[in-house]
Amino acid sequence: MSVERNLPIVRDRRQAALQGDAEQIKRQHDAGKLTARERVACLFDEASFVELDTLIADAGVITGYGLIDGHPVYAYAQDYTVKAGALGAAQARKILKVLSLAEKTGAPIVALCDSHGARLDEGMNAVNAYASIMAKSADLSGVVPQITVVLGPCGGGAAMCAAMADIVIIGKNGQLFVNGPQLVSAVTGKNITMEEMAGAAASVKSGAAHIAADSDEDAIAKARKIVALLPGNNLEDAPFAFEAEDDINRELSDLNAIDTLADAKDAIVRIADNADVIELGDTYAPEVVTALVRIGGSAAGIVATQGANNDGRLTVEGCRKAARFVRFLDSFSIPVVTLVDTKGAAANTAAQGELARANAALMGAYADATSPRVAVVTGSAIGTAATALASRAASDVIYAWPGAVISPVSAPVAVQLMYEKELHEAADPAAKRDELEKAYQDDVADGVNAALQGNVDDVIEPAATRQMIAAALEMLAGKRESKPARKHGNLPL
């Protein structure tokens, strides 16, 4: 009898929680933002979302699970209409529940962030709430994919939570920061706005976010697309795309000479199935391009150096960008395809020690990866960059385009180091240098010579690049590699 008497009360409370505060919802819409419930509806397949802890509405977060393209996914969406989405102990408990369920069931987690920070009236309880979420996120790292979508303010501890995700998407109204613009302006003596410091464009350029979106709907659509491309966890294979498979033998007919590759992004589009590419961090370290694609229906990640951008030379940021992407791919057994056109490490920096550490981290990421690794030298592969990106220790299969240059140093440097005496004694030093450089490039650094030595598997026509990559990935699909038993590695981060 008591249960029956309570049913109307429960229904009323649940209905009130679902409806939310009309005035606050209007403010959210006036700001050009969706409500938390509208965002959840956009994220999941129609009528598939199941909410958890509905009656704990004053926690300022909506949690639950549903389907994305038919695959189970957990999510939490901070509700800005409830105390500006501020995080406290109750919100943390709801979030931790879905994180734990994602871990137990092996399903991805998507966080939709929109919060003005911690509930200050809870004191250290709020600090511990952030810490507990970050600790659980660390446990999930490499176990299930974690996607964060920043759709409003995301500062301080919330920014740290966001940064622990595998991929961060930021919407037009997103703000990703540790300290607010007032503090930064006071310290720097410059008047800095929130948009300049923490808006979508600034966040991608700094590397804090990977993708910028034009709206809430666009950001969530991008999250759906990425989740559908990834496996549910580290023990599953990524979903195969049967419905729109591109011809695996399609030739890149207009790539018929090595000097046609003016833009690595263009090559990636041509290689990918249906020219469908999800680029990550396009304005951060632009000398390195990182992208998610499908090749022959299977998910793959592409790392490419931009030879047209300062000869593709690797910077500290470029090494870190590529290294983290490779580790993400390897966490979920997604193949790594590397397009190499670089003349080595950047030489115009005073932080050579930091650059050495970053190059070592990049090499460590490739060497540690057990997922299939295919490299194509499309131009130059020189020095430490060649070691990390196109060496036998970093790749299972290596191809080169005709005219590729593969060497410890460039031809001019090699000639200067090896033939100083001959150059000094030559009647025409300039002509002698040209002769020696051509001889070095033809006899030592040429891709054909690298193939003769077994350092390259084959020299291929650019038009056959997609076919050869697809064939290599198919051959490597059953790759099994065991590493020495250990707790974890210690990369030079």
C-alpha positions as CSV (number, residue, x, y, z in Angstrom):
1,M,0.0,0.0,0.0
2,S,2.8,2.4,0.8
3,V,4.4,1.9,-2.6
4,E,1.1,2.6,-4.3
5,R,0.6,5.8,-2.3
6,N,4.1,7.0,-3.3
7,L,3.8,6.4,-7.0
8,P,2.1,9.7,-7.9
9,I,4.8,11.6,-5.9
10,V,7.6,9.7,-7.7
11,R,6.0,10.4,-11.0
12,D,5.5,14.1,-10.3
13,R,9.2,14.4,-9.1
14,R,10.4,12.6,-12.1
15,Q,8.4,14.7,-14.5
16,A,9.7,17.9,-12.9
17,A,13.2,16.6,-13.2
18,L,12.7,15.8,-16.9
19,Q,11.1,19.2,-17.7
20,G,13.7,21.3,-15.9
21,D,13.5,25.0,-15.2
22,A,11.8,26.9,-18.1
23,E,13.6,30.2,-17.5
24,Q,17.0,28.5,-17.3
25,I,16.3,26.5,-20.4
26,K,15.3,29.7,-22.3
27,R,18.7,31.3,-21.2
28,Q,20.5,28.3,-22.5
29,H,18.7,28.5,-25.9
30,D,19.3,32.3,-26.0
31,A,23.0,31.7,-25.6
32,G,22.9,29.4,-28.7
33,K,23.3,26.2,-26.7
34,L,21.2,23.1,-26.5
35,T,20.1,21.8,-23.1
36,A,21.7,18.7,-21.6
37,R,18.7,16.6,-22.5
38,E,18.7,17.9,-26.1
39,R,22.4,17.1,-26.4
40,V,21.8,13.6,-25.2
41,A,19.0,13.1,-27.7
42,C,21.4,14.3,-30.5
43,L,24.1,11.9,-29.3
44,F,22.2,8.7,-29.2
45,D,20.2,6.7,-31.8
46,E,16.5,7.6,-31.6
47,A,14.7,6.4,-28.5
48,S,17.7,4.4,-27.3
49,F,18.9,6.4,-24.3
50,V,18.2,5.0,-20.8
51,E,18.7,7.5,-18.0
52,L,20.2,6.6,-14.6
53,D,19.6,8.4,-11.3
54,T,16.9,10.6,-12.9
55,L,15.6,11.8,-9.5
56,I,18.9,13.2,-8.5
57,A,18.3,16.2,-10.7
58,D,19.9,18.8,-8.5
59,A,23.3,17.1,-9.1
60,G,23.5,19.1,-12.3
61,V,24.3,16.2,-14.6
62,I,22.4,13.7,-16.7
63,T,23.8,10.2,-17.0
64,G,22.9,7.0,-18.7
65,Y,23.5,4.8,-21.7
66,G,22.2,4.2,-25.2
67,L,23.2,3.2,-28.7
68,I,25.3,5.0,-31.4
69,D,24.9,3.3,-34.7
70,G,23.6,0.3,-32.8
71,H,26.6,0.1,-30.5
72,P,26.3,0.6,-26.7
73,V,27.8,3.8,-25.3
74,Y,27.7,5.5,-21.9
75,A,27.5,9.2,-21.5
76,Y,27.1,12.1,-19.0
77,A,26.0,15.6,-19.9
78,Q,26.5,18.4,-17.4
79,D,23.3,20.5,-17.0
80,Y,24.1,24.2,-17.1
81,T,20.5,25.0,-16.1
82,V,21.1,23.5,-12.7
83,K,23.5,25.7,-10.7
84,A,25.5,26.4,-13.9
85,G,26.4,22.7,-14.0
86,A,28.8,23.1,-11.1
87,L,30.4,19.9,-9.9
88,G,30.1,18.6,-6.4
89,A,30.0,15.3,-4.6
90,A,26.5,14.3,-5.9
91,Q,27.4,15.0,-9.5
92,A,30.7,13.1,-9.1
93,R,28.8,10.0,-7.8
94,K,26.5,10.0,-10.8
95,I,29.5,10.4,-13.2
96,L,31.5,7.7,-11.5
97,K,28.7,5.3,-11.8
98,V,28.6,5.5,-15.6
99,L,32.4,5.4,-15.8
100,S,32.4,2.2,-13.7
101,L,29.6,0.7,-15.9
102,A,31.6,1.6,-19.0
103,E,34.6,-0.2,-17.5
104,K,32.6,-3.3,-16.5
105,T,30.8,-3.6,-19.8
106,G,33.6,-2.5,-22.2
107,A,31.8,0.4,-23.8
108,P,33.0,3.9,-24.8
109,I,32.2,6.9,-22.7
110,V,31.2,10.3,-24.0
111,A,31.3,13.4,-21.7
112,L,29.3,16.5,-22.7
113,C,30.8,19.3,-20.6
114,D,29.2,22.6,-19.7
115,S,30.0,23.8,-16.2
116,H,31.2,26.9,-14.4
117,G,33.4,24.7,-12.2
118,A,33.2,23.4,-8.7
119,R,30.5,23.9,-6.1
120,L,32.6,26.2,-3.8
121,D,30.2,25.8,-0.9
122,E,31.3,22.1,-0.8
123,G,35.0,23.0,-0.2
124,M,37.4,20.1,-0.5
125,N,34.6,17.8,-1.3
126,A,34.4,19.4,-4.7
127,V,38.2,19.1,-5.1
128,N,38.0,15.4,-4.3
129,A,35.1,15.0,-6.7
130,Y,37.3,16.2,-9.6
131,A,40.2,14.0,-8.4
132,S,38.0,10.9,-8.2
133,I,36.7,11.4,-11.8
134,M,40.3,11.9,-13.1
135,A,41.5,8.8,-11.2
136,K,38.7,6.7,-12.8
137,S,39.5,8.2,-16.2
138,A,43.1,7.2,-15.8
139,D,41.9,3.6,-15.0
140,L,39.9,3.6,-18.2
141,S,42.7,5.0,-20.4
142,G,43.5,2.4,-23.0
143,V,40.6,0.2,-21.9
144,V,37.6,2.0,-23.5
145,P,37.6,5.0,-25.8
146,Q,36.9,8.3,-24.0
147,I,35.5,11.3,-25.9
148,T,35.0,14.7,-24.3
149,V,32.8,17.3,-26.0
150,V,33.2,20.8,-24.6
151,L,30.1,22.8,-25.2
152,G,30.4,25.6,-22.6
153,P,32.7,26.7,-19.8
154,C,35.3,24.0,-18.9
155,G,37.9,25.4,-16.5
156,G,40.2,24.4,-13.8
157,G,39.7,20.8,-12.7
158,A,37.1,20.3,-15.4
159,A,39.7,21.2,-18.0
160,M,42.0,18.5,-16.5
161,C,39.2,16.0,-16.7
162,A,38.6,16.9,-20.4
163,A,42.3,16.6,-21.2
164,M,42.4,13.0,-19.9
165,A,40.1,11.9,-22.7
166,D,41.4,10.3,-25.9
167,I,39.8,12.9,-28.1
168,V,38.5,16.4,-27.2
169,I,36.0,18.1,-29.4
170,I,35.1,21.8,-28.7
171,G,32.0,23.5,-29.9
172,K,31.5,27.1,-30.9
173,N,30.5,28.1,-27.3
174,G,33.1,25.9,-25.7
175,Q,35.8,27.4,-23.4
176,L,38.7,25.3,-22.3
177,F,41.1,26.8,-19.7
178,V,42.9,26.4,-16.3
179,N,43.0,30.0,-15.2
180,G,40.4,32.6,-16.2
181,P,41.2,35.6,-18.5
182,Q,41.2,38.0,-15.6
183,L,44.1,36.2,-13.8
184,V,46.0,35.7,-17.1
185,S,45.6,39.3,-18.0
186,A,46.8,40.4,-14.6
187,V,49.9,38.2,-14.8
188,T,50.8,39.0,-18.4
189,G,49.8,42.7,-18.3
190,K,47.8,42.2,-21.5
191,N,44.0,42.4,-21.9
192,I,43.1,38.8,-23.0
193,T,39.6,37.8,-23.7
194,M,38.1,34.4,-23.0
195,E,37.6,33.7,-26.7
196,E,41.3,34.6,-27.5
197,M,42.6,32.4,-24.7
198,A,40.2,29.5,-24.4
199,G,37.8,29.6,-27.4
200,A,37.5,26.8,-30.0
201,A,40.1,28.1,-32.4
202,A,42.6,28.9,-29.6
203,S,42.0,25.5,-27.9
204,V,42.8,23.5,-31.1
205,K,45.8,25.7,-31.9
206,S,47.3,25.1,-28.4
207,G,46.6,21.3,-28.6
208,A,44.1,21.4,-25.7
209,A,41.3,20.2,-28.1
210,H,41.6,18.1,-31.3
211,I,38.5,19.2,-33.3
212,A,36.6,22.5,-33.4
213,A,32.9,22.5,-34.3
214,D,30.5,25.2,-35.5
215,S,27.6,24.4,-33.1
216,D,26.5,22.0,-30.4
217,E,24.8,19.8,-33.1
218,D,28.0,19.8,-35.2
219,A,30.2,18.9,-32.2
220,I,27.9,16.0,-31.2
221,A,27.7,14.7,-34.8
222,K,31.5,14.6,-34.9
223,A,31.5,12.7,-31.6
224,R,29.0,10.2,-33.0
225,K,31.2,9.7,-36.1
226,I,34.3,9.1,-34.1
227,V,32.7,6.7,-31.7
228,A,31.3,4.7,-34.6
229,L,34.8,4.3,-36.0
230,L,36.3,3.0,-32.8
231,P,36.1,-0.4,-31.1
232,G,34.0,-0.6,-27.9
233,N,37.1,-1.5,-25.9
234,N,40.7,-2.7,-26.1
235,L,39.7,-6.3,-26.6
236,E,37.4,-5.7,-29.6
237,D,38.1,-5.0,-33.3
238,A,36.9,-1.7,-34.7
239,P,33.6,-1.9,-36.5
240,F,34.0,-2.7,-40.2
241,A,32.1,-0.6,-42.8
242,F,30.3,-2.8,-45.2
243,E,27.7,-0.5,-46.6
244,A,29.9,2.1,-48.3
245,E,33.2,0.3,-49.0
246,D,35.4,2.0,-51.5
247,D,37.2,0.0,-54.2
248,I,40.3,-1.4,-52.4
249,N,42.2,-1.4,-55.7
250,R,41.4,2.1,-56.7
251,E,44.4,3.8,-58.1
252,L,45.5,7.3,-57.3
253,S,45.9,8.0,-61.0
254,D,46.8,11.7,-60.7
255,L,49.6,11.0,-58.3
256,N,52.1,10.0,-60.9
257,A,55.3,11.8,-59.8
258,I,56.9,12.5,-56.5
259,D,56.8,16.3,-56.8
260,T,52.9,16.2,-57.1
261,L,52.6,15.8,-53.3
262,A,52.5,19.4,-52.3
263,D,50.1,18.7,-49.4
264,A,50.0,15.6,-47.3
265,K,46.4,16.3,-46.4
266,D,45.5,15.9,-50.1
267,A,47.3,12.5,-50.2
268,I,45.4,11.4,-47.1
269,V,42.0,12.3,-48.7
270,R,42.9,10.3,-51.8
271,I,44.0,7.2,-49.8
272,A,41.0,7.2,-47.5
273,D,37.8,5.3,-48.3
274,N,35.3,7.7,-50.0
275,A,37.7,10.6,-49.2
276,D,36.3,10.6,-45.7
277,V,38.9,11.9,-43.2
278,I,38.6,13.0,-39.6
279,E,41.6,15.3,-39.0
280,L,42.7,15.9,-35.4
281,G,44.6,19.0,-34.3
282,D,44.7,20.7,-37.7
283,T,46.2,24.0,-36.5
284,Y,48.4,22.5,-33.7
285,A,51.9,21.6,-34.9
286,P,50.8,21.8,-38.6
287,E,54.0,20.2,-39.8
288,V,52.5,16.9,-38.7
289,V,49.0,15.7,-39.8
290,T,47.1,13.2,-37.8
291,A,43.8,11.7,-39.0
292,L,41.3,8.9,-38.6
293,V,40.2,7.2,-41.8
294,R,39.0,3.9,-43.2
295,I,41.0,1.9,-45.7
296,G,39.3,-1.0,-47.3
297,G,36.4,-0.6,-44.8
298,S,38.7,-1.0,-41.7
299,A,39.6,1.8,-39.3
300,A,43.2,3.2,-39.5
301,G,45.1,6.2,-38.3
302,I,47.4,8.2,-40.6
303,V,50.4,10.3,-39.4
304,A,51.9,12.4,-42.1
305,T,54.7,15.0,-42.2
306,Q,54.1,18.1,-44.3
307,G,57.2,18.4,-46.5
308,A,56.0,21.8,-47.7
309,N,56.0,23.1,-44.2
310,N,59.6,23.9,-43.3
311,D,60.7,20.7,-45.1
312,G,58.5,18.7,-42.7
313,R,61.0,19.1,-39.9
314,L,59.8,17.8,-36.6
315,T,59.3,20.2,-33.7
316,V,58.7,19.4,-30.0
317,E,55.0,19.9,-30.5
318,G,54.9,17.8,-33.7
319,C,56.7,14.9,-32.0
320,R,54.2,15.0,-29.1
321,K,51.2,15.3,-31.3
322,A,52.3,12.2,-33.4
323,A,53.4,10.2,-30.3
324,R,50.1,10.6,-28.4
325,F,48.1,9.7,-31.5
326,V,50.1,6.6,-32.1
327,R,49.7,5.5,-28.5
328,F,45.9,6.1,-28.8
329,L,45.7,4.0,-32.0
330,D,47.8,1.2,-30.4
331,S,45.6,1.2,-27.3
332,F,42.7,0.0,-29.5
333,S,44.7,-2.1,-32.0
334,I,44.1,0.4,-34.8
335,P,46.7,0.3,-37.6
336,V,49.2,3.2,-38.0
337,V,50.0,4.4,-41.5
338,T,52.8,6.9,-41.8
339,L,53.5,9.1,-44.8
340,V,57.0,10.4,-44.5
341,D,58.5,13.5,-46.1
342,T,60.8,15.2,-43.6
343,K,64.4,16.4,-43.6
344,G,64.8,15.7,-39.9
345,A,64.4,17.5,-36.6
346,A,63.9,21.3,-36.5
347,A,67.3,23.1,-36.3
348,N,66.1,26.6,-35.4
349,T,65.4,26.0,-31.7
350,A,67.5,26.5,-28.7
351,A,65.7,23.8,-26.8
352,Q,67.7,20.9,-28.3
353,G,67.5,18.9,-25.2
354,E,63.7,19.1,-25.1
355,L,63.6,18.3,-28.8
356,A,65.7,15.2,-28.2
357,R,63.3,14.1,-25.5
358,A,60.3,14.7,-27.8
359,N,62.0,12.7,-30.6
360,A,62.7,9.9,-28.2
361,A,59.1,9.9,-27.1
362,L,58.0,9.6,-30.7
363,M,60.4,6.7,-31.3
364,G,59.2,5.1,-28.1
365,A,55.6,5.3,-29.2
366,Y,56.2,3.7,-32.5
367,A,58.5,1.0,-31.1
368,D,56.1,0.2,-28.4
369,A,53.1,-0.2,-30.7
370,T,52.0,-3.7,-31.4
371,S,49.3,-2.8,-33.9
372,P,50.1,-3.0,-37.7
373,R,52.5,-0.3,-38.8
374,V,53.0,0.7,-42.5
375,A,55.2,3.5,-43.7
376,V,55.4,5.2,-47.1
377,V,58.4,7.5,-47.8
378,T,56.8,10.0,-50.2
379,G,59.8,12.4,-50.3
380,S,62.7,12.6,-47.8
381,A,63.3,10.6,-44.7
382,I,66.3,12.1,-43.1
383,G,68.0,11.8,-39.7
384,T,66.2,11.3,-36.4
385,A,62.8,11.7,-38.1
386,A,63.6,8.7,-40.3
387,T,64.6,6.7,-37.3
388,A,61.2,7.3,-35.6
389,L,59.0,7.2,-38.7
390,A,60.5,5.0,-41.3
391,S,62.9,2.5,-39.7
392,R,62.6,-1.2,-39.3
393,A,62.1,-0.7,-35.6
394,A,59.2,1.6,-36.2
395,S,57.4,-0.1,-39.1
396,D,56.4,-3.6,-40.2
397,V,56.2,-2.7,-43.9
398,I,58.0,0.2,-45.6
399,Y,57.4,1.5,-49.1
400,A,59.1,4.3,-50.9
401,W,58.1,6.4,-53.9
402,P,60.5,6.8,-56.9
403,G,63.1,9.5,-56.1
404,A,62.7,9.1,-52.3
405,V,65.7,10.1,-50.3
406,I,66.5,8.0,-47.2
407,S,69.6,8.9,-45.3
408,P,71.1,9.7,-41.9
409,V,71.7,13.3,-43.2
410,S,70.9,15.3,-46.3
411,A,73.2,15.1,-49.3
412,P,74.8,18.5,-48.8
413,V,75.6,17.7,-45.1
414,A,76.9,14.3,-46.1
415,V,79.2,15.7,-48.7
416,Q,80.5,18.4,-46.4
417,L,81.3,15.8,-43.7
418,M,82.7,13.1,-46.0
419,Y,84.5,15.1,-48.7
420,E,85.9,18.2,-47.0
421,K,89.4,17.5,-48.4
422,E,88.2,16.9,-52.0
423,L,86.1,20.1,-51.9
424,H,89.0,22.1,-50.6
425,E,91.4,20.9,-53.3
426,A,88.9,21.1,-56.2
427,A,89.5,23.6,-59.0
428,D,85.8,24.3,-59.1
429,P,84.5,23.6,-55.5
430,A,80.8,24.4,-56.5
431,A,80.9,22.0,-59.4
432,K,82.6,19.4,-57.3
433,R,80.0,19.7,-54.6
434,D,77.2,19.3,-57.1
435,E,78.8,16.2,-58.5
436,L,79.4,14.6,-55.1
437,E,75.9,15.5,-53.8
438,K,74.3,13.8,-56.9
439,A,76.5,10.8,-56.5
440,Y,75.6,10.5,-52.8
441,Q,71.9,10.9,-53.5
442,D,71.9,8.3,-56.3
443,D,74.3,5.7,-54.8
444,V,73.6,6.0,-51.1
445,A,70.4,7.9,-50.2
446,D,68.1,6.7,-53.0
447,G,65.1,4.7,-52.1
448,V,66.1,1.9,-54.5
449,N,69.4,1.6,-52.7
450,A,67.5,1.4,-49.4
451,A,65.4,-1.4,-51.0
452,L,68.5,-3.3,-52.1
453,Q,69.8,-3.2,-48.6
454,G,66.5,-4.5,-47.2
455,N,65.6,-1.2,-45.4
456,V,62.6,-0.7,-47.7
457,D,60.3,-3.4,-48.9
458,D,59.6,-2.0,-52.3
459,V,59.7,1.2,-54.4
460,I,56.1,1.7,-55.6
461,E,54.4,4.1,-58.0
462,P,52.5,6.8,-56.2
463,A,49.3,5.8,-58.0
464,A,49.5,2.4,-56.3
465,T,49.8,3.8,-52.8
466,R,46.3,3.0,-51.7
467,Q,46.4,-0.5,-53.0
468,M,49.8,-1.3,-51.4
469,I,48.8,0.1,-48.0
470,A,45.5,-1.8,-48.1
471,A,47.3,-5.0,-49.0
472,A,49.8,-4.5,-46.3
473,L,47.1,-3.9,-43.7
474,E,45.2,-6.9,-44.8
475,M,48.3,-9.0,-44.5
476,L,49.1,-7.6,-41.0
477,A,45.6,-8.0,-39.7
478,G,46.5,-11.1,-37.8
479,K,49.7,-9.6,-36.3
480,R,50.5,-10.9,-32.8
481,E,53.4,-9.4,-30.9
482,S,54.3,-9.9,-27.2
483,K,56.3,-7.4,-25.2
484,P,58.3,-8.1,-22.1
485,A,56.3,-8.3,-18.9
486,R,56.2,-5.0,-17.1
487,K,53.9,-2.7,-15.1
488,H,54.2,0.0,-17.8
489,G,56.9,1.8,-19.8
490,N,58.5,5.2,-18.9
491,L,58.5,7.3,-22.0
492,P,60.5,10.5,-22.0
493,L,57.4,12.8,-21.8
